Amino acid sequence: MSEVQRRKYSQEEKNAIFDGEFMPHIDSMYNFGYRLTFDEDDAKDLVQDTYLKAYRFINSFEQGTNAKAWLFRILKNSFINEYRKKSKQPTKVDYQEVETYYNSDDVHYQSTSDLRAESVKDMLGDEISNALNSLAVDFRTVIILCDLEGFTYEEMAKILDIPIGTVRSRLHRARNLLKEKLQGYAHNMGYNTDEEEE
Amino acid sequence: MNDYPSGERKKQCSDESKCFELLESILDGDLKDSGKEILKEKLAKCQPCFEHYHLEQAIRDVLKTKCTKHAVPTELADCIRQKIQDIK
């Protein structure tokens, strides 16, 4: 925890914060954990670990600030520092390498696909979920935080410890990658193309 | 947003990169009130901006509404509370 200890809460205050401000986010936390690891047990461990850390460092949580963002930051750090280290699975992409290449904050925004809004609206939940899940974890993460959990750029910057400009450019790139996947599905379904059959 | 037939919009955007970045910021809620007026004008006058906005909006909508949600295992909250009790 890098936060400065602000004050000491009484036991009653701790309980009230934990029950009133932390526990209501367990659903979002579990889904975040699951979407990072694709494993129920790992997601449970991450959430449990996050809540225990949150309790242990509760004095560094400032009441009235965004508890959900604070918890998400702890979970994200646990995932990076512990889960990823433990995990022997080969990582698909080393994001740091990718980042220096793609992620200058000065992204050129352009139309990268001929995917149509109508095709996207007709897609099934499984297709959307699969497309999201196929993205490298750092791209997946920004989409989860922004689109599924509704965090602002500023909150995401704090959760991920990156500048807002990087949040914006990473999101843009993540959505372009997502569009490429969705375009593949749309093509297979016969949308956006004159060919009715493959 | 469909008040303007596509025939009345310009076919090419003269500053696509800047416009698209702006539209995406508006969709993400990064520009609040000032965004609305800019948006109205862009969508009324420019076909590439109009299409980009609606595609980006559709993507955000399906992500928000259609992604599979996983139910939290029932024992997880109790398990956490128990562990907190143990360290109190």
Chai-1 contact restraints between the chains, C-beta under 6 A:
chainA,res_idxA,chainB,res_idxB,connection_type,confidence,min_distance_angstrom,max_distance_angstrom,comment,restraint_id
A,I26,B,V72,contact,1.0,0.0,6.0,A-B,restraint_1
A,I26,B,A77,contact,1.0,0.0,6.0,A-B,restraint_2
A,D27,B,V72,contact,1.0,0.0,6.0,A-B,restraint_3
A,Y30,B,V72,contact,1.0,0.0,6.0,A-B,restraint_4
A,N31,B,H70,contact,1.0,0.0,6.0,A-B,restraint_5
A,Y34,B,H70,contact,1.0,0.0,6.0,A-B,restraint_6
A,K44,B,L76,contact,1.0,0.0,6.0,A-B,restraint_7
A,Q48,B,I80,contact,1.0,0.0,6.0,A-B,restraint_8
A,Y51,B,I80,contact,1.0,0.0,6.0,A-B,restraint_9
A,L52,B,K83,contact,1.0,0.0,6.0,A-B,restraint_10
A,Y55,B,I84,contact,1.0,0.0,6.0,A-B,restraint_11
A,H108,B,S17,contact,1.0,0.0,6.0,A-B,restraint_12
A,Y109,B,S17,contact,1.0,0.0,6.0,A-B,restraint_13
A,Y109,B,F20,contact,1.0,0.0,6.0,A-B,restraint_14
A,Y109,B,E21,contact,1.0,0.0,6.0,A-B,restraint_15
A,Q110,B,E16,contact,1.0,0.0,6.0,A-B,restraint_16
A,S111,B,H52,contact,1.0,0.0,6.0,A-B,restraint_17
A,A117,B,H54,contact,1.0,0.0,6.0,A-B,restraint_18
A,A117,B,L55,contact,1.0,0.0,6.0,A-B,restraint_19
A,A117,B,A58,contact,1.0,0.0,6.0,A-B,restraint_20
A,V120,B,A58,contact,1.0,0.0,6.0,A-B,restraint_21
A,V120,B,I59,contact,1.0,0.0,6.0,A-B,restraint_22
A,V120,B,V62,contact,1.0,0.0,6.0,A-B,restraint_23
A,K121,B,A58,contact,1.0,0.0,6.0,A-B,restraint_24
A,G125,B,K66,contact,1.0,0.0,6.0,A-B,restraint_25
A,G125,B,T68,contact,1.0,0.0,6.0,A-B,restraint_26
A,I128,B,V62,contact,1.0,0.0,6.0,A-B,restraint_27
A,I128,B,K66,contact,1.0,0.0,6.0,A-B,restraint_28
A,I128,B,C67,contact,1.0,0.0,6.0,A-B,restraint_29
A,S129,B,C67,contact,1.0,0.0,6.0,A-B,restraint_30
A,S129,B,T68,contact,1.0,0.0,6.0,A-B,restraint_31
A,D147,B,R60,contact,1.0,0.0,6.0,A-B,restraint_32
A,D147,B,L63,contact,1.0,0.0,6.0,A-B,restraint_33
A,D147,B,K64,contact,1.0,0.0,6.0,A-B,restraint_34
A,Y153,B,D30,contact,1.0,0.0,6.0,A-B,restraint_35
